[in-house]
Amino acid sequence: MDPVTRVREHFAESIVTKQAAAEQLADSIVAAGRLMSDALLDDGKILSCGNGGSAADAQHFSSELLNRFEMERPGLPAVALTTDSSTLTSISNDYSYEEIFSKQVRALGRAPDVLLGISTSGNSENVIRAISTAHERGMNVVALTGCDGGRMADVFTEGDVEIRVPATRTARIQEVHLVVIHCLCDLIDRTLLGDT
């Protein structure tokens, strides 16, 4: 297959995946945006975590809140648990890599905070442990997953919102996760600031 055709196939598959996701996920995205907005209005913050590309997405989301998305506004409280290399390496060294997020959630999280956990497969053990710790701290969870939801699908409780992308290819799931993150930022801004 020639490279141009291959590139066009990537775009076509991404479009089809996003169209299916728009139909299936809109209500869940709105519910997640409402949950996050309510937490921020109640003087809470949003903690986010993930691995690899999902770590980048967690940081992207946090930066959009702390700085700005598309509207001018004061910064909103958000912390990406993926960014402090000293904390990540000390927890990995002294305990285990599986604890790198849960120990931070235990130290920083409280109700009415929200944890945004991102895992394309839904099987990231460190994210699963962070979700369990968030529940212990009285927090709700928004999860971005894909495939069949993985093992994360079994740890959600009432009040949590899972946004499960209807796809199996990691690249396609991550592409939809980015659109979801932008939707959440827009919903939060419009809830807090109105349609300005």
N, C-alpha and C positions, 0 to 999 in steps of 0.2 A: 504494500500500500504506500502511495506516495505521501510525503510529509504534509502537504497542504490538505489532502483528504483526511488524514489523521487528525489534524488540528480542527477541521470543520466538524468531525465526529465528536470530539471533546465538547465543543460548543453546543452541538445539537443535544447530546446526552445531558449536559448541564441544564439546558433550557427545559427539557422534558422533566427532569428531576425537580426543578424549581416549580414548575407548573403543578405537578402532583403534590408537592409539599405545600404550596399556597392553598390548595383545596383542603388538604387534610389537617393542616397545622394552624390555620388562622385563629381559631377559637382558643387553642392552647397558648398561642403567643399573646393574645389579648389578656388571658388570665394571668400569665406570667408578668406581663407589663403592669397589670393592676396590683399584683402581689408586691412587686418591687417598688412601685410608686407609693403604696400604702406604708411600706417599711420606711422609706425615705421621709414621708410626711410625719411618721411617728418617731422621728429622730434616730432612725436606724441607719445601717450601712449595708453595703453589698460586698461580700467576700467572693472571690472567684478563683477557680483552679482547674487545671487540666495538664496534660502531658504533651510534649512535642508541639504539633500544630495547634492542639487544643490549649496549650499553655499560651501560645501567641494570641489565640482568640480571647482567653481570659484577660490578658494584658490589654488587648485592643478595647475590650468592653470597659475595663476600668479606666483607661485613659480618656475614653469618650465621656464618661461621667465626671471624672475629676477636672478635666479641662472644659470641653464643650463638644456637642455633637453638631447640629446645624443652627441652633438658636443661641444667641448670647444669653448667658445666665451665670450665676455663681456656680462654682464647682460643687459637685455632689460627692458624698462620702462613699468611696469604693476602694477596695484593697485587692490587688492581685497577689495571691499567695505563692506565686511562681517566681517572684523577682528578687528575693533576698538570698543571694548565694551563700552567705555565711550561715543563715538559718537552715537552708535546705541541706547543705553539706554536713552541718553539725548534727542535725536530726538523723540523716542517713547514716552517719558514722557511729553515733552513740546509740541509736535505736534501730531503725530500718527505713528503707526508702518508702515503704508502705505507710509510714507515719508522718511523712513530710507535710501533708496538709492537715491531718486531723489534730496534730499538736498545735498548729497555728490557730485552727478553729477553736480549740479548747481555750487558748489564751486570749483570743481577740473577739470571739463571737458571743452574742447574747441575743435574747429576744429584744426587739423585733427584727433583728438583722436577717438577711436572706443570704443563703449560699447558692452561687451559680456554679454547678459542677458540670464539666464538659468532658465527654468521652465518646468518640465516634462508635466504638464497639459496645460501650456500656460495661466493660469488664475491667476498667482500671481500678486496681485494688486500693490505691491511695485515695482516689476520688470516692470510692464506696465507703471507706473508713471516715473520710471527711463528712459525708452525708450522715452517717450514724452519729458522729460527734455533734454535728449541727442539731440533730434531733434531741440529743442529750442536753444541749444548751437552750432548747426551746425555740430553735430557729426553723423557718420553712426553707424549702429547697426548690430551686428551678434547675432542671437538668436538661442539657442538650445531648441527645444520644442519636443512634442510628441503628440500622440492622433490625434485630429483634429486641433491642433495649438491653441485652446482656444481663449480667447479674445485678446491675443497678435497678432493673425493673422490679426486683423483689424487695427493695429496701425503702421505697417511698411510703410516706404516710399521708393521712388526710391533710390537705392544705398544701401539699407539694404539687408542682406542675412539671410533668415530663413533656418535652418537645422532641419527639422521636421522628427523625427524618426517614421517609419511606425509600431507603436505598441501601445498598450493600457495599458499594465502592467507597473507600475512604475519601478520595478526592471529591466526589459528588456530595457526600455528607458534610465535609468541611465547607464546601462552597455554600450550601444551604445554611449551615451554622452562621456564617458571616452575614448573610441576609437577615437571619433571625436576630442577631446582635444589633444590627442597624434598626430593625423594627422595634426592638425593646427600647433602644435609646430614644427613638422618635416617640413612642408611646409614653415613656417617662417624662420627656420634655413637655409634651402636650398636656399630660395630666397635671404637671406641676405649674406650667406657665400658660396653658390655654392655647388656642389656635392663633398665635400671633404671627 
